[in-house]
Amino acid sequence: MDVLVIAVSALIASGLTLFSGFGLGTILTPVFALFFPVATAVAMTAVVHLANNLFKIGLVGRDASWPVVMRFGLPAALAAMLGASALATVSGLAPWHVYEWLGRTHAITPVKAVIGVVIAAFALLELSPTFARLAFSPRWLAVGGLISGFFGGLSGNQGALRSAFLVKAGLSKEAYVGTSAVCAVVVDVTRLLVYGLAWQASGAQALDSHARFTVAVATLSAFAGAYAGKRLLKKVTLRWVERTVATLMVLVGAGLASGLL
């Protein structure tokens, strides 16, 4: 059941990235977190996100603006290391509170609280009309890379912030998509390296066959969603979809932060 839910979510999320502000990682991270430990969910989402953006680079990577990649992507990579390290740190902290509810034991842990709050905050942020209109001058590209990269490393939520800083960089549509994909790959590769080193240092076991299969299925579903999304979603009232997804993400974020999930 978990594979099916994640596959369908990846399919829908990938399609939504073509038509709304929601990023693949923003939607997929909380879904993975329903079935796997939070830190593992963030890392698994990163693999799917990386594969999806490599696919995009294969299509439009030649149009990327490398000067913008250098100004935005390099600071983003450095900040992603800090964000990923922060995730590794909070993942090892003891629960803040353990309680009983409805006959089950629940724990409020630092990592669930942090990721839950970030998920809910980004869901509300990306739904905000004010944020949708937000755009920064190109002189702030390095700062934008730092902010976007940090949250990318911490929770995988980077697309909305990246868009806000790249949209005014003077890029054509093709160059914007290509540049965004390259910057995303830079962040994903960096954070996955840090996740891997932290995982190895903690002595944790590698992902089992079921987890690897789930990631593979989610990746293929994301490819299918990107390919078929336009045909499937153009008949749907997008604002209603965005509000529904945002509400579900806020609920999942609250559930994680409170220890219920």
N, C-alpha and C positions, 0 to 999 in steps of 0.2 A: 504493500500500500504506500509506503514512504517513497519508493522509486516512482510510482505513478504520480503522486502529488507533486513531487519535485520536477518531474519531466513536464507535466502540464504547466506548472508555474514558470519553468524556463521558457517554454514555448510562448506563453502569453507575455512574459516579461520582455523577451527579445523583440517581439512584435511591437510592444508599447514603446520601446526605446526609439522607434522610428517616427513616432507620432506624438509623443508627450515628453514632459520633462523628466519622467522617471527613468533612472538608469537600471541596467540589468542587475548590478550588485545591490542597489537599493531595495529591489523587490525580492531577489533570490536569497539574500542573506537571512532574513527572518524565516523563510520557508525551510532552509537547511537547518536553522536553529531549532525548529520544532522537533527534529529527529536526531540531531547530533549535538555534542557539546558546543557551546557558543564559539570558542576559539577555533575549533575544528570546522564549524560551519563557515566562518569567515574565510578560512584557508581554502576550503572546497569551492566556495563561490569564486575565489580569486582564480582558481584554475579554469573554471568555466568562462569567467570574464576575460582572462588572458587569451584563451582559444578563440573566443568570439571576436576579439579585437585583432588578433592575427589574421582572421578571416577577412575582416574589414580592410586591413593593410594590404592584403593580397589584391583587393579590388580597387582601392583608392590611395594606397600608400605612396604611390609615385607623385601624387598631388600635394603631399605634405610640405609645409613651409619649415624648412630645417632651422632657419634663424629663430622662429617662434618656438620650435621644439627645444632649442638650446636655452632660450630665455625662460621658458615655462617648465619644460620637462626635467631639466637637471635639478633645479630647486625642488621640484616635486619628488624626485627620486630620493634626495637627501632627507626631506621631511617624511617620506614614506618609511624610511628606516627608523625614524623616531617613533612614528605612529605604530609600526609593527612591533617595535621593542616595548612600547607602552602596553600593547595588547598582551604580549608575552608576560609582562610583569604583573598586570592585574589578574591574569588567568591563574597565577600561582598563589594568590591571596586567599586566606580563609574566609568562609562565609561571615557576613555581618550579622545575620539573624536566621534562626531556624524556628519554624512554627508548624503547628498541626492545623489542617483545615479539611473538612469533609473526609476525615479518616486517612488523609495522606500527609506525608511530611514534605514541607517546602522549605527551600533555602534561598535567602537573598544574598547573592554573591556579588563581589565587586565587578567581575567581568560581565555578568548578566545585567547588572544595573547600568554600567557604562554603555554597553551595546544597545540595551533596550531604550535608553534615553536618546541615544544618537539616532536609532532607527525611527523612533516617533518624531523627533525633531526634524529630521530630513524629510519625512513624509509630509509634515505640515508645511515645511519650507518650500518644497517643490510644488505644492499645491497653491501656494500664495501668489495671487496676481501681481503683487508688488515685487516679489522675488523674480517672477517670470520676466519682468521688465528691467531687472537690474543688469547693468553692464558697466564694466570698468575700463578706464583708459588703458591703452597698451603699456604705458609706463609702469603699471602695476602688475605686469605679467609675472615677474619673479615672486612677488608677494602672493599672488594667486596660486602659483605653483607650490609654494610652501604650505599654504592653508589646505589646498586641495589634496596635496600629497600626504599630509599628516592624517587627515580623516580617511583617505584611501588606505593607508597602512593600518590605521586603528580599526576601521569597521568595514572598509570597502565602499563607503559612500563618498564618491568623488566627482561623479558626472555633472551634477548640478552646479557645483562650484567651478569646475573646469569650464563649463559652458559660459558662465557669467563673465569669466575673464578672457576667454578666447573670442567671444562674439564680436568684440570691438577691435580685434587685432588686424582688421583690414584684409581678411582672407575671403577668397571666393568660396562658394558652397562646397566645391570639391576639396579645396585646400583645407577648409575648416574641418570637414569629416576626416580627411587623412591625417591632419595634424592632431586632432583630438584622439584618434585611434593610436597613433604613435606614442603620444604622451601617456595614454592609458596603459599601453604595453610596458613602457618604462617603469611606471609605478608598480604594475602587477609583478613584473620580474623581480624588482627590488624587494617588494614585501614578501613574496614567496620565498626568496632566499633567506630573509630574516626569520620567517615562520619556520622554515626547515631547520635552521641552525638552533633556534630556540627549542624546537621539538626534539632535536637530537640531544641537546644539552640537558633537557628534562628527563631523558630516558624513556620517553613515551614510545609506545609501539607504533609502527607505521600503519597507515590505513589498511584495513582488512579488505578482502576481495569484494565484499558487499559495498563498502564505501567507494572503492575505485569504480565499480560498475555503476553506481549511482552518479558519480561525476561524469563518466563517459556518456551515460544516457542524457544527463542534463545538458551536456555540451552539444550533442547531436540535436536535441530538442531546441536549443538556442539557435542553432544554424537554421533549422526548419522554420522557426518563428521569424527570423530575420528575412527569410526568403518569401514566406507566405503572408507575413503580417499585413502588408498593404491591402491585399485582396480580402483578408478576413476582417480587418478592423475598420475599413472605410465605411462600412454600413452601420457601425456602432456609434452611438453618441459618446464622443470621447470624454467630454466633461463628466458625464455620469460614471464612466469607467475610472477616471482619475480619482474621483471622490470616493468611489467604492474601494479602490486599492488603498488609498490613503487611510481610510477608516480602518481597514483590516490591519494595515501596518502599524497604526497607532495602538490598536488593541494588542497586537503581538508584542510590540515594544513594551507596553505597560505590563503584559503578562510576564515577560522576561525580567523586567526590572523588579517586579514584586515577588518573583520566585515561583509564580504559579505555573510557568512553563519551563 
